[in-house]
Amino acid sequence: MKVITLWQPWASWIARGLKTIETRTHHRFAGLVGSRIALHAGQKFDKTAIDSATPYVDDLDSLTINARHGEIICTAKVCDACWLDDSHSKAALIDCGNMPRFGLFLTDIEVVVNSGIIKGKQGIWNWEPYMGF
């Protein structure tokens, strides 16, 4: 299964269904459209994330408690991808109007309970899920 690594708390917000568009400043992930991918929560925590997302969701502080790190935390279907505009900001939990952002539209999110600790990578990488993950 193809995997992308995200810093926390962005990964947790996708797993919880709060963030349905994953953004990048490039379009290199466009080839994932039509695929089910895994989302890996990296070891890093983005200290600017709560400030970036607060205009779109209330009480994000409580939603970041006990965020998992170093694990595959969910899978999702990439149903579409495109360059974003301001109308996409709420689903992406970040301002999409003031800088070019490319988005992966995620649906059918399934939480992965225990993948074990896995070292993430930049870009797209592969993971072999065990049965019944």
C-alpha positions as CSV (number, residue, x, y, z in Angstrom):
1,M,0.0,0.0,0.0
2,K,1.3,3.5,-0.8
3,V,1.9,5.7,2.2
4,I,2.5,9.4,2.9
5,T,3.9,10.7,6.2
6,L,2.4,13.8,7.8
7,W,3.4,15.7,10.9
8,Q,1.1,15.6,13.8
9,P,-1.5,16.9,14.5
10,W,-2.4,17.0,10.8
11,A,-2.4,13.2,10.6
12,S,-4.7,12.8,13.6
13,W,-7.1,15.4,12.2
14,I,-7.5,13.3,9.0
15,A,-8.0,10.1,11.0
16,R,-10.8,11.9,13.0
17,G,-12.4,13.1,9.8
18,L,-11.8,16.7,10.6
19,K,-9.4,17.2,7.6
20,T,-10.6,15.7,4.3
21,I,-8.1,17.4,2.0
22,E,-4.3,16.8,2.5
23,T,-2.3,19.7,1.0
24,R,1.1,20.0,-0.5
25,T,2.9,22.9,-2.3
26,H,3.6,20.5,-5.3
27,H,1.5,18.2,-7.4
28,R,3.8,15.1,-7.2
29,F,1.1,13.1,-5.3
30,A,-1.5,13.5,-8.1
31,G,-0.8,9.9,-9.2
32,L,-2.4,8.6,-6.0
33,V,-5.9,9.5,-7.3
34,G,-8.1,6.3,-7.3
35,S,-5.9,4.6,-4.8
36,R,-6.3,3.7,-1.1
37,I,-3.4,5.0,0.7
38,A,-2.1,4.8,4.3
39,L,-1.3,7.9,6.4
40,H,1.7,7.7,8.7
41,A,2.0,10.1,11.6
42,G,5.6,11.2,11.7
43,Q,7.6,11.9,14.9
44,K,7.5,15.7,14.4
45,F,4.7,17.9,15.7
46,D,3.9,21.0,13.7
47,K,3.8,23.8,16.3
48,T,2.0,26.2,13.8
49,A,-0.8,23.7,13.0
50,I,-3.3,24.8,15.7
51,D,-3.0,28.4,14.8
52,S,-3.4,27.6,11.1
53,A,-6.5,25.4,11.6
54,T,-8.2,27.4,14.4
55,P,-10.2,29.6,12.0
56,Y,-11.9,26.4,10.6
57,V,-12.5,24.2,13.7
58,D,-13.2,25.0,17.4
59,D,-11.3,23.4,20.3
60,L,-8.4,21.9,18.4
61,D,-6.3,21.8,21.5
62,S,-8.3,19.0,23.0
63,L,-8.2,17.1,19.7
64,T,-4.4,16.9,19.7
65,I,-4.1,15.3,23.1
66,N,-2.5,11.8,22.9
67,A,-1.7,12.1,19.2
68,R,0.1,8.9,18.0
69,H,3.5,9.3,16.5
70,G,5.6,6.9,14.3
71,E,2.6,4.8,13.3
72,I,0.2,4.2,10.4
73,I,-2.9,5.7,11.9
74,C,-5.4,5.4,9.1
75,T,-6.1,4.6,5.5
76,A,-8.1,6.7,3.0
77,K,-9.3,6.6,-0.6
78,V,-7.9,9.4,-2.7
79,C,-10.9,10.3,-4.8
80,D,-9.6,13.4,-6.5
81,A,-6.8,15.9,-6.6
82,C,-6.4,19.5,-7.8
83,W,-4.9,22.9,-7.2
84,L,-6.9,24.5,-4.4
85,D,-8.5,27.9,-3.8
86,D,-10.0,29.6,-0.7
87,S,-13.2,27.6,-1.0
88,H,-11.1,24.5,0.1
89,S,-9.7,26.0,3.2
90,K,-12.2,24.6,5.7
91,A,-11.8,21.0,4.5
92,A,-8.0,21.4,4.4
93,L,-7.9,23.2,7.8
94,I,-5.4,25.7,6.3
95,D,-5.6,28.8,4.2
96,C,-5.6,27.7,0.6
97,G,-6.2,31.2,-0.9
98,N,-2.9,33.0,-0.3
99,M,-0.3,30.4,-1.5
100,P,-0.5,27.7,-4.1
101,R,-1.6,24.4,-2.6
102,F,-2.3,21.1,-4.2
103,G,-4.9,18.9,-2.5
104,L,-5.6,15.2,-2.2
105,F,-9.4,14.7,-1.5
106,L,-9.7,11.9,1.0
107,T,-12.8,9.7,1.6
108,D,-13.6,6.4,3.2
109,I,-11.2,7.0,6.1
110,E,-10.5,3.8,8.2
111,V,-8.5,4.1,11.5
112,V,-5.6,1.7,11.9
113,V,-5.5,0.7,15.6
114,N,-2.0,-0.7,16.0
115,S,0.4,-0.8,13.1
116,G,3.4,-0.7,15.5
117,I,6.2,1.9,15.3
118,I,7.3,2.4,11.7
119,K,10.0,4.8,10.4
120,G,8.4,7.2,8.0
121,K,9.9,8.6,4.8
122,Q,9.6,11.7,2.6
123,G,7.5,11.3,-0.5
124,I,5.5,8.2,-1.3
125,W,6.6,4.9,0.2
126,N,5.2,1.4,0.6
127,W,3.8,-0.5,3.5
128,E,2.7,-4.1,3.7
129,P,-0.3,-4.1,6.0
130,Y,-1.0,-7.2,8.0
131,M,-4.3,-9.0,7.7
132,G,-7.1,-7.2,9.6
133,F,-5.0,-4.1,10.3
